[in-house]
Amino acid sequence: MTEGSGAGSAVSDGPGGGTPHLLIESKGPWAGGACAGFLRDARDLAGLGHPVQLLLIQEGVGAAVGGAPGGAQEAAAAGAEILVDDFSLAQRGLAAAGLLPAARVVDMAEISARVLAPGVRVVWH
């Protein structure tokens, strides 16, 4: 639904604002083309003006490493917020210093708050 398209609509998801999309990538860029496609979805949604939070967890944290294939940098350039799970980084022996400049390391408390935020659209891959 876009802004102004429904009588009494409390949530809008039109360009420039509205319902946030929390896209959670748990597979890595080396798991095949599905990760790249999911990150393109994040890029495209952000490019259309939707608020996008891209959370990289488990093997997905590999997409936030500088020079990694997959499209996290393009999603960030389009306006997506790139979030990286601290526990997943530690499990893989990766340091925050090696991540894309746009990536921000988050803990489970912040992840939980974002998943449970009213009106957020969560898509897990």
C-alpha positions as CSV (number, residue, x, y, z in Angstrom):
1,M,0.0,0.0,0.0
2,T,1.3,3.4,-0.8
3,E,0.8,6.7,1.1
4,G,-2.7,8.0,0.7
5,S,-4.0,4.8,-1.0
6,G,-6.2,3.6,1.9
7,A,-8.7,5.3,4.1
8,G,-7.4,5.4,7.6
9,S,-4.2,3.6,6.8
10,A,-1.7,3.9,9.7
11,V,1.2,2.3,7.8
12,S,2.6,3.5,4.5
13,D,5.3,1.9,2.5
14,G,5.7,4.3,-0.3
15,P,8.9,5.9,-1.4
16,G,10.6,8.2,1.1
17,G,9.4,6.4,4.2
18,G,7.0,4.0,5.8
19,T,7.4,0.5,7.0
20,P,11.0,-0.7,7.5
21,H,12.1,-3.8,5.8
22,L,14.5,-6.0,7.9
23,L,16.2,-8.4,5.5
24,I,18.2,-11.1,7.2
25,E,20.9,-12.9,5.2
26,S,22.2,-16.1,6.9
27,K,23.9,-17.6,3.9
28,G,27.2,-16.4,2.5
29,P,28.2,-15.0,-0.9
30,W,30.0,-18.3,-1.5
31,A,26.8,-20.4,-1.0
32,G,25.7,-19.6,-4.5
33,G,23.7,-16.9,-6.4
34,A,20.8,-16.8,-3.9
35,C,22.7,-14.5,-1.5
36,A,23.6,-12.1,-4.4
37,G,19.9,-12.1,-5.4
38,F,18.8,-11.3,-1.9
39,L,21.2,-8.5,-1.5
40,R,20.0,-7.1,-4.9
41,D,16.5,-7.1,-3.4
42,A,17.8,-5.0,-0.5
43,R,19.5,-2.7,-3.0
44,D,16.4,-2.3,-5.1
45,L,14.0,-1.7,-2.2
46,A,16.4,1.0,-0.8
47,G,16.8,2.5,-4.3
48,L,13.0,2.9,-4.4
49,G,13.1,4.8,-1.2
50,H,12.0,2.2,1.3
51,P,13.8,2.0,4.7
52,V,15.9,-1.1,4.5
53,Q,17.9,-2.7,7.3
54,L,20.1,-5.6,5.9
55,L,21.2,-7.8,8.8
56,L,24.0,-10.2,8.0
57,I,24.3,-13.2,10.4
58,Q,25.9,-16.7,10.4
59,E,27.6,-17.2,7.0
60,G,26.0,-14.0,5.7
61,V,28.6,-11.9,7.6
62,G,31.0,-12.8,4.8
63,A,29.1,-10.4,2.5
64,A,30.2,-7.5,4.7
65,V,33.9,-8.2,4.3
66,G,35.7,-5.7,2.1
67,G,36.0,-7.1,-1.4
68,A,33.5,-9.9,-0.9
69,P,31.1,-10.7,-3.8
70,G,27.4,-10.5,-3.2
71,G,26.3,-6.9,-3.3
72,A,26.3,-5.6,0.3
73,Q,28.3,-2.5,-0.8
74,E,25.7,-1.8,-3.6
75,A,22.9,-2.1,-1.1
76,A,24.6,0.4,1.2
77,A,25.2,2.8,-1.7
78,A,21.4,2.6,-2.4
79,G,20.6,3.6,1.2
80,A,20.3,0.3,3.0
81,E,21.6,0.1,6.6
82,I,24.1,-2.7,6.8
83,L,24.2,-4.5,10.2
84,V,26.5,-7.3,11.1
85,D,26.0,-9.8,14.0
86,D,28.9,-9.6,16.4
87,F,28.5,-13.2,17.5
88,S,28.7,-14.5,14.0
89,L,31.8,-12.4,13.3
90,A,33.5,-13.8,16.4
91,Q,32.6,-17.4,15.5
92,R,34.3,-17.0,12.2
93,G,37.4,-15.2,13.5
94,L,36.6,-12.0,11.6
95,A,37.3,-8.5,12.9
96,A,35.2,-5.4,12.5
97,A,38.2,-3.6,11.0
98,G,37.9,-5.8,7.9
99,L,34.3,-4.9,7.1
100,L,32.9,-2.5,4.6
101,P,32.9,1.1,5.8
102,A,29.1,1.2,5.7
103,A,28.7,-1.9,7.9
104,R,28.0,-1.6,11.6
105,V,28.4,-4.4,14.1
106,V,25.4,-5.0,16.3
107,D,24.6,-7.3,19.3
108,M,21.6,-9.6,19.9
109,A,19.8,-7.0,22.0
110,E,19.7,-4.6,19.0
111,I,18.8,-7.4,16.6
112,S,15.9,-8.5,18.9
113,A,14.6,-5.0,19.1
114,R,14.6,-4.6,15.3
115,V,12.9,-7.9,14.7
116,L,10.2,-7.1,17.3
117,A,9.7,-3.5,16.3
118,P,6.0,-2.7,15.4
119,G,5.2,-2.8,11.8
120,V,8.6,-4.1,10.6
121,R,8.6,-6.5,7.6
122,V,11.1,-9.3,8.3
123,V,12.4,-11.5,5.5
124,W,14.9,-14.2,6.5
125,H,17.1,-15.9,3.9
